[in-house]
Amino acid sequence: MTSKKLPLLVQVSLSKLLFLPKRHFHIHLRPPRSNQSLKKYLDCNHPAKVLLLFRYLLRERASSIDSFSFLFALKACTHKKHSTSLGNQIHCLIIKFGFETIVQLQTCLLKMYSDWGKLEDAHKVFDEIPRKNSICWTSLISAYVENQRPCKGLQLFRQMQMNNVEPDQVTVTVALSACADIGALETGEWIHNFLRRKKGLNKDLTLNNALINMYAKCGDIMAARRLFDSTRNKDVTTWTSMIVGHALHGQAEEALELFSEISTRRNSKTPNSSNCLIVPNDVTFIGVLMACSHAGLVEEGKHHFISMTESYGIRPREPHFGCMVDLFCRAGCLGDAYDFIMEMPVRSNTVMWRTLLGACSLHSNIELGAEVRGKLLELDPDYVGDSVAMSNIYADKGMWNKKMIVRNQIKKSRSPGCSLIVVETEVNEFVTADDSHALKTEIYDALEHLTRNIKAYGYMPRHSNP
């Protein structure tokens, strides 16, 4: 087979690997003993050993290699980072050995390229599968959703149904995750109605949790709570989805009440028989800390942050430290926020410093703001937003000379601004001074109409200049 038929058009050196004619190979119905060793290494999370053994078998015992061997080798490439060249070579071997029509291998190839972020290659693998079942479609939809392309994932979900391929429980769960990512409430509601009509679909707790998460992140917190309350046997994901949902909607009291209920059950000697013992995880605490931040509960937030490690043995991650910085900043404790960042056991990131810079702008703290901006210049000198925030601080203090200096620096380095809006799961991008949009006339007419309306209601823009 020539390289032109390879779906990825990869030019790899296959001469390094031992090839035998196709007739020397056949698909075994049961994995031979060598495959058992490959599987054992894979189960023990030793992908390097899997690949070394596969290479040995290829050179010394080629007759024992079958489709199972390739399957284990592909999974090892997926687990082992920086194995892209090996994965490409194994893909070529699969075609050389005549196994390219085996759906399990094609699906594994699709996942491998997806995990590497190579969506174009993953899609080409999908296109070359002759008979696509729901697993193939789900793998491709998951590939796009996991690589921050939820809109494309939903498009494929609709295309799957148009091709008369019935989605299974996993497909629907992934589609709901895509809806949650982009706030596509109408699509999520359509999927929920589809589930109500569909008979024979396994509506398990995982799917129910996905629905709760979708409604919470898409803005319908009441629907999420109704689903939560109607769920009899809840797991930690159920509780966490609802806690985070309430926190995202600024409903701190409701979020903390749910967490308190988890703690009560954990400390109770006779937990409710309809709900197993729930142990909060690190995501649960993100929701708790977010709730404390929105409610301005500094001391309670500190308590929960400490209890993560002392009571639950959970090691704080970047999001937890970020929540604490946000908690201090919202409460106006700028010095505490600065000290917290400086004393963190992990390296600070730009998000934390920008949160503090925003708080300095809100409270007109010039000294701390200048120091924070200096930190950000070291981490991300090309980001214009930090200079804008600093210029606003100078403006609020009437320091117009310094404001103009910063503004002039912005003009020299600023790239065009960009806005995104989702309409019926399609993302529309708008760039500053760009008049190429097909509906530009209608858009500007609508904008002018909105401007007239808000001015008619008494709105007057506040100018920073004297």
N, C-alpha and C positions, 0 to 999 in steps of 0.2 A: 504494500500500500504506500502510495507516495505521500510526501508531506503536505501536498495541497489539500488532501482530504481530511487533515487534522483540523478539528473544529477551532482550535485555539491558534493555529498558524504559528505554533512555537517551533523555533529552530534549535533543537537540542542535539547534543552529540550522543546518538544512540550506540555508537561504536564502543563506548565504555562498558556497555552491558551486553551480556551474552544472549544472542537470539538463536532460536532453533525454529525450523519450519513449523507452520501451524499444525501439520498433521501429527506432530509429536505430542499434542496437548488435547485434552478433552475435559469437559466439566464433570466433576465428581458429585454424586448425589450426597455423599457424606464426606466431611473434611478428613483428610488423612492425618496421621500423627503429627507431621510437621506443622500443620495448620493449628493443631491444639497448642503447640508451643508458641506460635505467633499470637494466638488468642490469649494465652496465659500472660505473655509479656504486655499485651495491650490492656488487659484487665488490671494489671499491676501498675499501670501508668508508666511503662518503660518504652516509649515510642522509639527511642534510639536503638534499643535491642531488637525491636520488631524489624526495623529497617536493615539492621546488620544481618539478622537471620534471613530475611528475604533475599538480600544480596548473595548470601552464601548458598541458599537454595537455588537461586537463579544460575549460579556458576557451577555448582557441584551436583545438584539433584534437580535439574530442570524438569524432569518428568513428573515430579511430585507437585509442581505448581499448578494451581487451578484457579477458578474464579474466587474461591474463598481466600486464597493467599493474597490476591490483589485487593480484596476487600479490606483485609486486616492492614495491608501496607498503606492503603489510602487513608484509613482512619488514623494510622500513625503519623502520616504527613499532616493531617488536620490538627492533631494534638501537638506535634512538634513545630515550634516556630522556626521561621527562616528555612523551611523545607520546600520552597516553591520550585526550585530546579528539580528536586527529586520527584515532586508531585507531577511535574510536566513529563518527566521521563517515564513514570509509571503509567500516565495516561497514554503515552505513545505505545508502551508495551501492551496495554490492554487492547489497543487497536491492532497491533501486530499479531497478537495471539488469537484474535478473532472473538474477543469477549465484549465488543463494544455494544452489542444489542441487549446485554443483560441489564435489566432495569435497576437492580440493586446497586450495581457498579456505577451506572450513570447517575443515580441519585446521590451516591457517596461522592462522586466527582463534583457534582453540583454544590454540595455542602462544602467540600474542600475549597473550591474557588470562592464561595461566598464568605467563608471564614477569613480568607486572605483579602477580602474586599474587592475581588475581581468580578464584578457583576456582569460585565460584558461576556466574559468567558463562561460564567455560570449559565447565562441565558443561552449561549450557543450550545452548550451541552444539552440543555432542556429541549431546544429546537430539534436536536438530532435524535431524540428518543422517539421511536416509531409509534409506540402505543403508550400514551401518557395516562396514567391513573391518578387518583386523588393524591397519592403520596408524592408523585412528581410535581404536581401543581403546588402542593403545600410547601414543598422544599423551595421552589422558586419564589413563592410569595414571601416565605420566611426570610429568604436571602435579601430581598429588597427592604423588608421591614427592619431587619436587624442591622442593615447598613444605612439607616436613616433615610430611606426612600419609601415612606408609608403610602404616599399617593400612588406610586407605581404599583405597590402591593395590592391596593384596593382595586386598581384597574384590572390587574390580573385575576383578582377574585371574581370580578364580574365577568371577565372573559372566560374563566373556567366554567361558570354556569351557562354561559351562552354556548359553550362547546358540549353541553349536556354531561358534564362530569360532576357528580354529586359531591359536595364538600363534606368532610367528616368533622368530628369534634375538634381535632387539632387545627384544621383549616379555619374553622370559625373562630377559634380562640386567637389565632394569629391575626385574622381580619379585625377582630375587636381591639386587639392591641394597636393596630394601625389607626383605627378610629380614635383611640385615646391619644395617640401621639399628635394628631393634627386637629383634634377637637371636632371631628366629623360626627356630630350628634345624630343628624338625620340618617346617615348611613348605618350608624350603630343601632338606632331604633329599628331600621328595616331588618337588620340581621336578627335582632331580638324577636321581631314578629315572625321571621322565617323559622326561628327555633321553635316558636309556639306551634306553628303549623306542621313542622317536620316530624313525622313519626319514625320511630326506630333509631333516632340519633341519640347517642349516649350523652345525656345532659348531666355530667358529673360536677363535682365541686370546683374543679379547675375552670370549667366553662362558666360556672356561676360567678366565680371570683373575677373572671375577665369582664363579665357584664357589669359588676359593681365598679370595677376600676374604670371602665369605659364611661359609665354615667357620671362618676365622680369627676373625672378629668375633662369631660365634655360640658360640664356646667350644670347638669341636672342632679344636684346633690340629694334632692328628695326622692327621686327614683332609685338612686344608689342606696339610700337608707332603707327604703321599702324592701328592696331585694335582700339587704343585709339582715333586717329584722325577720324576714320570712325564711332565712336559711337556718335549718335546725342544727346541723353538725358543722360548725365553723372550724377552720384551721387558722394558723397564724397569718396566712396570706389574706384571708377574709377580714380579720380584725385590722390588719395593717392597711389594707386598701381603704377601709372606711375611715380609719384614723387620719391617714394622709389626705383623703378626700375632704374631711371636715377642716383640716388645717389649711388646705389650699383655698378654701372658701372663707377663711377668716373666722371659722366657727371653733374657736379655741376651747370653749367650755365643753362642747360636745366631744371633741377629740380627746381631751384630758379625762372626761368621764369614762369613755370607752377604755382608755388605758388603765384607769383606776379599777375598772371591772376585771380586766385581765389580771392585774396584780392581786385583787381580792380572791379570784379563783385559784391563783397560783399558791397563795398562802393558806387557802382553805383546806382542811383535812378531808372534806367530803365534797369534791367538785360536782357540779351538775352532771348527771349521767348523760344528758343529751349533748354535752360539749366536753370534749377531752381537754386535758390540761394544756394550756396555751403558754408557750415561752416566747416572749418578744424577741425579735431579731434586730439586726442593725437598721433595717429599713423602718421598722416600727418606731425606733427612737428618732429617726429623721422626722417623722410625722409629729412626734411629741415635742421635739425641740422647735419645729416650725410653729406649732400651736402656742408654745410659750413665747416665741418671738412676736407673733401677731397680737398676743394679749399683754405684752410688756411685763411678763412674769419672770424677772431676772433671777431671783433667788430660786424659784421652782425649776427654772431651766438649768441652773448650776447643779441643783440636786439631781436631776435626771441624768445630766451629763456624767456626773461622778458615779451614779448608780449603775451606769452601763458596764463599767469595768468591775466595780466592787461587788455588785449584786448579781450581775448576769454574765460576767466574764467576756463581755463584748469589747473588742478593741475599736476605738473610734477611728473613723476614716475621714477623708477630706470633707465630704458633705456634712459630717457632724461638726467639725471645726468651723466650717462655713456658717452653719446655723447658729453657732454660739457667737460668732462675730456679728451676724445680723441681729441677734438678740440684744447685744450690747449697744449696737448702733441705733436701733429703733428706740431704745430706752434713753438715748442721749449720753450713754456712758462711753464717750469716745476714748478716754484714757485707758479704761479697762479693756476696750476692744484692741487698742494698740499693744498693750502689755500682753494680752492673750495671744495675739499673732506672733509676737516676738518670742514667747515662751513655749510655743507649740513644739511637740516632738517631731512633727513632720514639716516639710518645706512649705512655706506659704506660697499661695498662687495669686494670680492677678485678680481673680474674682473677689477674694477676701479684701485685698487692698482697695479695690474699686468700691466695694461696699462701704469701707471706712471713708474713702474720699467723698463719696456721695453724702455721707452723714456730715462730714466737715463742711461741705457746701451748704447743706440744710441749716447747720448751726453757725455758719460763718466763722469757722475756726481756721484762721489763716496760717498760724504757725504749724499746727499739726497737718493741715492740708498740704502745705509746701513739702513737709517731710515725707508724707505719703506719696505725693506725686514723684518725688525723687526715687522712691522705691520702685514705682511703676515704670519710670524711665529706664531703670536697670533691667526690668523684666520684659517690658514690651514697649520699646521707644517709639514704635510706629503707630500706636493706637491714638487717634485724635480725640476720642471722647474724654480722656483724662485731662487734656489741655482745656477742653470746653468747660469741664467742671471747675478747673482752677480759675479760669477767667471769670466764671460766674461768682466765685468767692471774692475775687478782687472787686468786681462790680458792686456787690452788695455792701462792701466796705468803702465804696467810693474811690478806690485806688485805680483811677482810669488809665494812668500811664502804664502800670503793670498789666492791666487788662489788655491794652492795645498791643503790648509786646507779645503776649501769649497769642492773641488773635492773629497777628502777623505770622507767627510761627505756624499756626494752623493752616493758613492760606497756602503756605509753601509746600506743605506735606499732605494736605487733605485729598482723599480720594472721593469720588461721587457717593452720595448717600444712597441707600437702597432700602426699600420697604417690600414686605411680602404680605399677601392676603390670599386666603384659601376660599374659593367659591366652588361649591359642589365637588370637593376633594381635589380640585385642580388649583395648583399654586401659581399665582400671578406675581411677577416681579416688576417693581417700578424703581427706576434709577433717576436721580436728580437730573433735571434738564433734558431728560430723554422724551422725545415726542414721537417715538416710533410705534407706540401701542395702537392697535387697530381701533380701540374705542376711546381714543384720547379726547375727542370732541365731547362725547357723552360724559366722560369722567370729569372734565373741567367744568362742564355745565352743572353737574351735580355738586361739585366742590363750591362753585360760586353761589349756588342756591343755599347750601348749608351755611356758608359764611354770612349771607344776608340774614338768614333766620336767627343765628346766634347773636348777631349784632342787634337785631330787632328786640331780643329779649334782654338787652342791656349789657351784653358782654363787651368789655373794652380790653384790648391787649395790654399787658404790662410790659413796658420797655425798661431795659436795664440802663440805657444811656441817660445822662442828665438832660 
